[in-house]
Amino acid sequence: MLDTLNTFLGKVIVEIINPIILLLAASAFVVFLWGVFQFIWQAGDAGARETGRRAILWGLVGLVVIFGAYGIINVALSTFDLTPVHKLSQ
């Protein structure tokens, strides 16, 4: 039964969780880059600089949260003696 659970959770992580994490990380990175672009492109406008600064901040917060969730998933899987995410793709 534990093997079945391990296989099921492994497939859920590889097929569902990992693509979602990748999509969210890419989205946060795009928000970060958009903020950098706004901050540099409209450096003369204080309001646009503030908007760019906020986008940079939220992009970084998003990346930290996403990669933190990825780490927590790996720690939880290791704690319960299940296959960690990085070992499933090998």
C-alpha positions in Angstrom: 0.0 0.0 0.0 2.9 2.4 0.8 4.3 1.7 -2.7 1.0 2.6 -4.3 0.8 5.8 -2.3 4.4 6.6 -3.2 3.8 6.0 -6.9 0.6 8.1 -6.8 2.1 11.0 -5.0 5.1 10.9 -7.3 3.0 11.1 -10.4 0.9 13.9 -8.9 4.0 15.9 -8.1 5.6 15.2 -11.5 2.5 15.7 -13.6 0.6 18.5 -11.7 2.6 20.2 -9.0 5.9 20.7 -10.8 4.3 22.3 -13.9 2.2 24.6 -11.7 5.4 25.6 -9.8 7.2 26.2 -13.1 4.3 28.3 -14.4 4.1 30.4 -11.3 7.9 30.9 -11.2 7.9 32.0 -14.8 5.0 34.4 -14.1 6.8 35.9 -11.1 10.0 36.3 -13.1 8.0 38.1 -15.9 6.5 40.5 -13.3 10.0 41.1 -12.0 11.4 41.8 -15.5 8.4 44.1 -16.3 9.1 46.1 -13.1 12.8 46.4 -14.0 11.8 47.6 -17.5 9.3 50.1 -16.1 11.8 51.4 -13.5 14.6 51.9 -16.1 12.5 53.0 -19.1 10.5 55.7 -17.2 13.2 56.8 -14.9 12.1 60.4 -15.2 8.6 59.8 -13.9 8.4 59.3 -10.1 5.0 57.5 -10.3 6.2 55.1 -13.0 9.4 54.4 -11.0 7.3 53.6 -7.9 5.1 51.2 -10.0 8.2 49.5 -11.4 9.6 49.2 -7.9 6.5 47.6 -6.6 6.5 45.1 -9.5 10.1 44.3 -8.8 9.3 43.7 -5.1 6.2 41.5 -5.8 8.1 39.6 -8.4 10.8 38.8 -5.9 8.3 37.9 -3.2 6.6 35.6 -5.6 9.8 33.8 -6.5 10.7 33.4 -2.8 7.3 32.0 -2.0 7.3 29.6 -5.0 10.8 28.2 -4.4 10.0 28.0 -0.6 7.0 25.9 -1.4 9.1 23.7 -3.7 11.6 23.3 -0.8 8.8 22.5 1.7 7.4 19.8 -0.6 10.8 18.2 -0.9 11.3 18.3 2.9 7.9 16.9 3.6 8.4 14.1 1.1 11.8 13.3 2.6 10.4 13.3 6.1 7.7 10.8 5.3 10.2 8.6 3.4 8.6 9.2 0.0 10.6 9.9 -3.2 11.7 13.5 -3.4 10.7 15.5 -6.4 14.2 15.8 -8.0 14.7 12.0 -7.9 11.4 11.2 -9.8 12.6 12.7 -13.1 15.8 10.6 -13.2 
